[in-house]
Amino acid sequence: MGRKKKGIPIHGWLIIDKPLEISSNNVVGKVRWLTKAQKVGHGGTLDPLASGILPLAFGEATKTVSYVMDGTKTYRFEVTWGESRTTDDAEGEVSATSDVRPTEEDIRAVLSNFVGAIEQVPPKYSAIKINGQRAYKLAREDQDVEIKPRTVQINRLELIECPDANRAVFEVDCGKGTYVRSLGRDIALKLGTVGYISILRRTKVGPFDEKSAISLDSVEEIVHSDALFESLLAIETVLDDISALALGEEETRKIRQGMSLKKDMADTETIRLMSEGKLVALAQVENGLIKPFRVFNY
């Protein structure tokens, strides 16, 4: 007989508007402590110096985190020209300076170079692993950190405003693995100057945006009321673009036991199996067989 899990069984997504100067893991820890939930994880790290959308997965929703991590993200960020920083953001030490200040026309002229599949080198202070160690750990130890370029996808990059000659505000829609700190650094270099990210806010992660987010402080206010559960989004919210198939009672029982179902269906990589409006499993269809590869129990 398995050991009983500690905590309250809560399932679904809670979207937090992460404040500055707190890590994503600390947000998870605080929310887990406040809600007494059995299991909580997050759908994509935000640096302490970044604010914005941090999706938290509760219970069985943690089985769908990869679908959020792989989704498109939107950021609004400010680049300050004339200084580069060791961390490519405001936290680091000044590593170079420049008197060059690009005009709005100059900036708009280079943006097309950063749209589509582009190559970028992640910041030295990042979680990239080099020979089994995190790059930021090596950088803090003043070790030479050579990080290879990687291909990332930028779907949209727009200049929003130039508050003054020293700063420009952008918005970007990007794919998995994109470092906005690297993007700001590289835009500056393309413009013949240096720069760093002085403000960074994530406004969207997959299907989650600012409209569905609540503040971290408000979790403490609603944790002992129905408002907490009213703020939870269904597990399948992150799977809306995956085709769904409704199951009968006997079919549901078989799937929950890990059994395959025979159906006259075309092969498909992933299908969402539903019963009475609840997510039962994710499955593959192959040669007329529905084979579950992830079953949800809640």
C-alpha positions, 0 to 999 in steps of 0.5 A: 500500500502506497504512502499517503501524500501530504497536503491538499489535492488541488488540480489545475493552473493558477496564474501568478503575476510575479513581482520583482526581486523574488525567484520563480522557485520561491513563488512556488514555495510560498504558494505551496505553503499558503495553499498546503497543496500536495504538488506545485510546479511552474511553467517557465522560469522568470529571473528575479529581476523580471516580472509578469506571467508565471503559470503554476501547475497544481497536482495533475496539471504538472503532467502538462507543464511541457506544453506550456514550456514549449509554447510561445511567450510574449515579453515587453522589455526595455534596453538601456543604451551605452552600457553593457553588463556582465549579466546582460541585465541591470544586476551585473557590473558594467563591462563596457561603455559607448557614446553611441545612441541609436535613433528610432529610425536606426532601431527600426531598420535593424529589427528584421535581422532578429525575426525568424529563426535566429542564432543567439548566444545565451548570457554567461549568467544563465542556467545553460549547462557546460560540462555538467555545470550551470554557466552562472556558477562557472561565471561567478567563479570567474571561470572562462565560459564559452557558450555555443550559439543556439537557434531560437524562434522570434515570431514578432519584434516591435519597437514600442517607444523611445522614452529618451535617447538612452532607452528603448522599449520593445515587445517580442513574441518568441519560442522556447529557449529564447533569452531576451537578455541576449536579444537586447544585447545583440540589438545594441551591438547591431546598432554599433553600441552596447546595451542591457535589459533594464526592465523585463516583463512577461505578458503571455505564456502559451494561453495564459495572459495578464487577464487571467493572472492574480498577484502573489499577495492576493493568494494569501487573501483568497487561500481560505475561500472558494475564490482560490478554486474559482481562480484555478484554470482547468488542466486542459487549458494548455491543451486546447489546440489538441483534438479531443475525443469523448469516451464512454464509461467503459472506455474511460475505465480501460484507459485509466487502467492503461489499456488501449482502445480499438477505434477506426481513426486516422493515426495522430501523434497526440489526442486528448481523451475526455469523459464528462468534461474532464481530462482522462488521458493524452494518447497516440493513435496508431494502426487503429489503436488509441494508446494512452501515454499520460493518464490523469487521476483526479 
